[in-house]
Amino acid sequence: MALVAATLDVDFISNYVGGHRVCYRVFPAVPYDCTNIVICTGGGGVCLISIPIIVDNTISVIYEGYVQAVCQDITSLIDRIPFSVEFVPALS
């Protein structure tokens, strides 16, 4: 096992001004980690958040999640923007 620091970079188009929660998990683990909030300018602009993570550089892992304006209830399925990304170890 080779644990290394990395970032989970999420960018998306924001139509709402203000806070957006970025929830993610290692697939298929539950529950989502929804502790990350990013403030966006809205109006169809790009919003970006970099979340620090630790990965095992010997195995592939799929991260999945969603972005949602914080004005929506955290249990609501309304206006969620889903994402999925696979971490693939670097070849030595």
PASEBA-1860 file (N, C-alpha, C; in nm, 3 decimals):
! residues 92
1> MALVAATL> 0.084/-0.117/0.000/0.000/0.000/0.000/0.089/0.124/0.000 ~ 0.057/0.217/-0.089/0.131/0.343/-0.098/0.033/0.459/-0.093 ~ 0.009/0.510/0.028/-0.083/0.621/0.043/-0.017/0.751/0.001 ~ -0.088/0.827/-0.082/-0.036/0.956/-0.130/-0.148/1.060/-0.125 ~ -0.108/1.185/-0.108/-0.203/1.296/-0.109/-0.242/1.328/-0.253 ~ -0.369/1.360/-0.272/-0.420/1.395/-0.405/-0.534/1.494/-0.386 ~ -0.593/1.538/-0.496/-0.711/1.623/-0.488/-0.820/1.569/-0.580 ~ -0.941/1.584/-0.535/-1.058/1.553/-0.616/-1.107/1.689/-0.667
9> DVDFISNY> -1.079/1.718/-0.794/-1.114/1.847/-0.854/-1.249/1.836/-0.923 ~ -1.343/1.918/-0.881/-1.478/1.916/-0.937/-1.509/2.055/-0.991 ~ -1.539/2.064/-1.121/-1.586/2.191/-1.176/-1.720/2.168/-1.244 ~ -1.805/2.269/-1.237/-1.942/2.256/-1.287/-1.996/2.394/-1.323 ~ -2.104/2.395/-1.397/-2.171/2.519/-1.434/-2.273/2.551/-1.324 ~ -2.263/2.670/-1.269/-2.352/2.711/-1.161/-2.454/2.813/-1.212 ~ -2.581/2.782/-1.193/-2.687/2.876/-1.228/-2.734/2.957/-1.109 ~ -2.695/2.916/-0.989/-2.737/2.981/-0.867/-2.621/3.053/-0.800
17> VGGHRVCY> -2.645/3.175/-0.751/-2.546/3.250/-0.675/-2.545/3.196/-0.533 ~ -2.427/3.170/-0.478/-2.417/3.129/-0.339/-2.356/2.992/-0.320 ~ -2.386/2.933/-0.205/-2.323/2.808/-0.165/-2.377/2.686/-0.237 ~ -2.284/2.595/-0.266/-2.316/2.466/-0.326/-2.243/2.358/-0.246 ~ -2.315/2.252/-0.208/-2.250/2.142/-0.138/-2.197/2.043/-0.242 ~ -2.080/1.992/-0.214/-2.019/1.892/-0.302/-2.009/1.764/-0.220 ~ -2.091/1.667/-0.256/-2.097/1.540/-0.184/-2.027/1.433/-0.267 ~ -1.946/1.351/-0.202/-1.875/1.246/-0.275/-1.855/1.125/-0.185
25> RVFPAVPY> -1.825/1.014/-0.250/-1.793/0.890/-0.179/-1.711/0.802/-0.270 ~ -1.642/0.706/-0.210/-1.576/0.602/-0.289/-1.684/0.501/-0.321 ~ -1.706/0.478/-0.450/-1.813/0.389/-0.493/-1.783/0.246/-0.450 ~ -1.873/0.172/-0.394/-2.012/0.199/-0.362/-2.037/0.232/-0.216 ~ -1.937/0.282/-0.146/-1.951/0.312/-0.003/-2.061/0.415/0.022 ~ -2.122/0.404/0.137/-2.220/0.503/0.180/-2.186/0.544/0.322 ~ -2.219/0.656/0.370/-2.291/0.764/0.303/-2.195/0.858/0.231 ~ -2.252/0.958/0.166/-2.172/1.062/0.102/-2.109/1.152/0.208
33> DCTNIVIC> -1.991/1.206/0.177/-1.930/1.312/0.257/-1.979/1.443/0.196 ~ -2.061/1.516/0.269/-2.118/1.642/0.219/-2.067/1.762/0.297 ~ -1.944/1.754/0.347/-1.890/1.861/0.431/-1.825/1.973/0.349 ~ -1.816/1.959/0.218/-1.749/2.059/0.136/-1.851/2.153/0.071 ~ -1.832/2.283/0.096/-1.919/2.386/0.040/-1.832/2.482/-0.040 ~ -1.880/2.519/-0.160/-1.810/2.616/-0.243/-1.909/2.727/-0.275 ~ -1.861/2.852/-0.276/-1.945/2.968/-0.309/-1.926/2.999/-0.457 ~ -2.038/3.007/-0.530/-2.035/3.028/-0.675/-2.101/3.160/-0.713
41> TGGGGVCL> -2.061/3.213/-0.827/-2.116/3.340/-0.874/-2.245/3.323/-0.952 ~ -2.278/3.199/-0.993/-2.402/3.172/-1.065/-2.401/3.227/-1.206 ~ -2.520/3.244/-1.263/-2.533/3.301/-1.396/-2.476/3.216/-1.507 ~ -2.461/3.086/-1.485/-2.405/2.998/-1.587/-2.253/2.995/-1.589 ~ -2.190/3.050/-1.486/-2.044/3.052/-1.479/-1.988/2.922/-1.424 ~ -1.860/2.901/-1.449/-1.792/2.781/-1.399/-1.756/2.801/-1.252 ~ -1.779/2.697/-1.174/-1.743/2.696/-1.032/-1.652/2.576/-1.010 ~ -1.552/2.590/-0.925/-1.450/2.486/-0.904/-1.421/2.468/-0.756
49> ISIPIIVD> -1.404/2.342/-0.717/-1.358/2.310/-0.583/-1.255/2.199/-0.592 ~ -1.150/2.209/-0.512/-1.047/2.104/-0.502/-1.054/2.047/-0.361 ~ -1.087/1.920/-0.351/-1.104/1.853/-0.223/-0.982/1.766/-0.197 ~ -0.910/1.790/-0.087/-0.794/1.705/-0.056/-0.838/1.565/-0.016 ~ -0.774/1.465/-0.075/-0.803/1.325/-0.045/-0.671/1.249/-0.030 ~ -0.679/1.131/0.027/-0.564/1.039/0.034/-0.602/0.916/-0.047 ~ -0.515/0.875/-0.138/-0.542/0.759/-0.222/-0.431/0.655/-0.204 ~ -0.467/0.532/-0.230/-0.371/0.423/-0.232/-0.322/0.413/-0.376
57> NTISVIYE> -0.197/0.444/-0.399/-0.143/0.450/-0.536/-0.116/0.312/-0.596 ~ -0.180/0.208/-0.539/-0.164/0.074/-0.596/-0.295/0.016/-0.648 ~ -0.408/0.086/-0.622/-0.538/0.033/-0.668/-0.622/0.143/-0.732 ~ -0.705/0.104/-0.828/-0.799/0.197/-0.891/-0.921/0.212/-0.801 ~ -0.973/0.334/-0.796/-1.090/0.364/-0.714/-1.182/0.457/-0.792 ~ -1.313/0.435/-0.780/-1.410/0.524/-0.843/-1.471/0.614/-0.736 ~ -1.464/0.745/-0.761/-1.530/0.843/-0.676/-1.656/0.887/-0.749 ~ -1.767/0.890/-0.677/-1.890/0.940/-0.735/-1.951/1.041/-0.639
65> GYVQAVCQ> -2.033/1.129/-0.694/-2.095/1.227/-0.608/-2.187/1.319/-0.684 ~ -2.218/1.429/-0.620/-2.305/1.529/-0.681/-2.280/1.666/-0.620 ~ -2.321/1.768/-0.695/-2.317/1.906/-0.649/-2.461/1.952/-0.641 ~ -2.493/2.030/-0.537/-2.630/2.078/-0.520/-2.627/2.210/-0.444 ~ -2.709/2.305/-0.489/-2.719/2.432/-0.418/-2.765/2.407/-0.275 ~ -2.705/2.478/-0.179/-2.739/2.455/-0.038/-2.879/2.504/-0.003 ~ -2.944/2.579/-0.093/-3.083/2.619/-0.066/-3.177/2.500/-0.078 ~ -3.132/2.392/-0.140/-3.210/2.268/-0.146/-3.183/2.186/-0.019
73> DITSLIDR> -3.284/2.118/0.031/-3.266/2.030/0.145/-3.166/1.921/0.108 ~ -3.080/1.884/0.202/-2.974/1.787/0.174/-3.030/1.650/0.134 ~ -3.154/1.620/0.171/-3.214/1.492/0.134/-3.288/1.498/0.000 ~ -3.301/1.618/-0.056/-3.375/1.636/-0.181/-3.293/1.588/-0.300 ~ -3.363/1.532/-0.399/-3.298/1.490/-0.523/-3.303/1.601/-0.628 ~ -3.365/1.714/-0.596/-3.383/1.824/-0.691/-3.250/1.895/-0.717 ~ -3.224/1.923/-0.845/-3.109/2.004/-0.889/-2.973/1.946/-0.853 ~ -2.962/1.816/-0.840/-2.831/1.755/-0.818/-2.759/1.741/-0.951
81> IPFSVEFV> -2.631/1.777/-0.951/-2.546/1.759/-1.070/-2.452/1.643/-1.038 ~ -2.472/1.525/-1.098/-2.390/1.409/-1.063/-2.252/1.413/-1.131 ~ -2.155/1.347/-1.068/-2.025/1.329/-1.130/-1.967/1.195/-1.088 ~ -1.874/1.146/-1.168/-1.803/1.022/-1.139/-1.664/1.034/-1.200 ~ -1.564/0.991/-1.125/-1.426/0.996/-1.175/-1.351/0.875/-1.120 ~ -1.262/0.821/-1.201/-1.184/0.706/-1.158/-1.039/0.748/-1.133 ~ -0.988/0.713/-1.015/-0.845/0.731/-0.987/-0.774/0.605/-1.035 ~ -0.676/0.624/-1.122/-0.598/0.513/-1.175/-0.453/0.534/-1.131
89> PALS> -0.392/0.435/-1.065/-0.255/0.450/-1.015/-0.156/0.479/-1.128 ~ -0.056/0.556/-1.094/0.053/0.582/-1.190/0.137/0.457/-1.205 ~ 0.178/0.428/-1.328/0.267/0.315/-1.353/0.409/0.352/-1.311 ~ 0.478/0.258/-1.249/0.617/0.290/-1.210/0.716/0.237/-1.308
END
